[in-house]
Structures are given as structure tokens and as C-alpha cells.
């Protein structure tokens, strides 16, 4: 895998103290939150977001669950359509 080194981000030490994070914890959290946001905004697939974070898909799904991120994001009209189709199937049975 080819990688690229991104620019350094300057963070005031007071921010780390407020967050009670070490430098390493802060970096890991930034990477985690970036992966989550890129996934939520449909910029990265589940697999690519997991790869970015350096974990497998199941681990990333578990992280999303712990962070309260919906894995399936249906619109209200989608849910109504699914519900209607399910009712129609039940009637056929």
C-alpha cells in the first residue's frame, strides 16, 4: 500500500489538557472521527473508512455502534415504502 504524509496540525497543549489526551490519543481520535464523518457523509464506503482507520469492517461497525452512528440511513419515504411492501407480502401469505 502506498501512503502519503499529510501536513502537520499544530494543536495548543491546552487543548490536549482539556481533552485529557496524550498526543497519541489525540491523533488516534482525530483519525477515528475523520473516518466516521467521511463514512456518514458517504465520502468513504464502510470498507474504505475501516481501512483508513486500520481496522476490519466488523470492528468499524462495532465502533459506529458505540459512537451511536446509524449504519443504515433510510429516508422516511423509504421506510414507508418498505413497510407498505411488507404489509402487502403479509396479505399474500
N, C-alpha and C positions, 0 to 999 in steps of 0.2 A: 504494500500500500504506500503510495506516495503522499507525503504530508507537506503542509506549508506552515511556516511560523508566522503567526499574526502579530500585529503591533502590541506592544506592552501597554497595559492600562495602569495609570497612576491612581492609587487609592490612598487617601489620607489614613494614617494609623488610627485616628479617632473613629473612623467607620468600622474598622476591624474590631476595635474595642467595644463599640456599641453593639455590634453583632455577636460579640464574644466568639469570634472566629480567628483561627490562625490563618496565615497566608494561604496555606494549602487547602484548608476548609473553604475559604472564600473562593478560591479558584474552582474547586470541585462544585460548589453551589452555583457559581456563575455558569459553568458548563451544564449543570443539571437544568437550571431554569431556562437557559437558552434552548436546550433540546426540547423542553416541554412547550415553550412558546412557539418554536418553529413547527412542532407537531400540531399544536392546536390551531395554528394559522394555515395548516395544510401546505406548508413550505417544504417539510420533510415527511416522508412516509414513516410509519411506525418502525420499520426496519432500519431506515437511514438515521432516524433520531436515536435509536438504540445503538447503532454503530458509532454515531458521533459521541455518544456518552461512554462507549466502550463496554456495553453490556449486551446480553442477548435479548431477544424480543420479549420473552416471558418475564425477565427481570424488569424491563422497561414498563411492561403492562402493570406489574406489581407497584412500581414507583408511581405510575399515573394514578393507580387506585389510592395509594397512600396520600397523594397530593390532591385527591378529590377531582381529578380531571376525567371528564366523560370520554369514554373510548368510542362510543357510538353517538354521533351528534345529529339526530334527526330533527327536521323541521316539524312544526305542528301538523302541517298538511300531510307530511309523510306518515306520521303516526296515525292520523285519522284514516288514511288510505289503507294502511296495514291492518288497522282494527276492523274496517269495513270488509276487507277481503277475508279476514279471519272469520268474521260473522257469517259471510256467505259460504265459506267452507264448512262451518259447523252446520248450517242449514242443509247442505248437501248430504251430510252424514246422517 
